[in-house]
Amino acid sequence: MESKSPKEIQVEEKISDLVTKIVDGQTSGDDLPVRLWTHLRNHQEIAAMQNYANMVSIGRLGLNAKGIASDSENEVAMTTGLFT
């Protein structure tokens, strides 16, 4: 399984804190929502679906894996060729 980026870890920690805060304030101590969130975020099949959805989104936006528009990259290369 792929390792998570620092941003992914940060987002998951913020969600965990929020879930814990909501659970503490609204469920009279029932920790089922926290256990469910922990299970979902560590589930390999869900992680695979999230990664697939991210790759599809990147492709539909016309970006490469680095988040750079592919067309822009090609335009820079052609422009550089004109002026050299």
MODELLER restraints for C-alpha pairs under 7 A, 6 or more apart:
rsr = mdl.restraints
at = mdl.atoms
rsr.add(forms.Gaussian(group=physical.xy_distance, feature=features.Distance(at['CA:19:A'], at['CA:34:A']), mean=6.41, stdev=0.5))
rsr.add(forms.Gaussian(group=physical.xy_distance, feature=features.Distance(at['CA:20:A'], at['CA:34:A']), mean=6.32, stdev=0.5))
rsr.add(forms.Gaussian(group=physical.xy_distance, feature=features.Distance(at['CA:23:A'], at['CA:29:A']), mean=6.94, stdev=0.5))
rsr.add(forms.Gaussian(group=physical.xy_distance, feature=features.Distance(at['CA:23:A'], at['CA:31:A']), mean=6.85, stdev=0.5))
rsr.add(forms.Gaussian(group=physical.xy_distance, feature=features.Distance(at['CA:23:A'], at['CA:33:A']), mean=6.90, stdev=0.5))
rsr.add(forms.Gaussian(group=physical.xy_distance, feature=features.Distance(at['CA:58:A'], at['CA:64:A']), mean=6.83, stdev=0.5))
rsr.add(forms.Gaussian(group=physical.xy_distance, feature=features.Distance(at['CA:62:A'], at['CA:69:A']), mean=5.87, stdev=0.5))
rsr.add(forms.Gaussian(group=physical.xy_distance, feature=features.Distance(at['CA:62:A'], at['CA:70:A']), mean=6.31, stdev=0.5))
rsr.add(forms.Gaussian(group=physical.xy_distance, feature=features.Distance(at['CA:63:A'], at['CA:69:A']), mean=4.32, stdev=0.5))
rsr.add(forms.Gaussian(group=physical.xy_distance, feature=features.Distance(at['CA:63:A'], at['CA:70:A']), mean=5.56, stdev=0.5))
rsr.add(forms.Gaussian(group=physical.xy_distance, feature=features.Distance(at['CA:64:A'], at['CA:70:A']), mean=5.92, stdev=0.5))
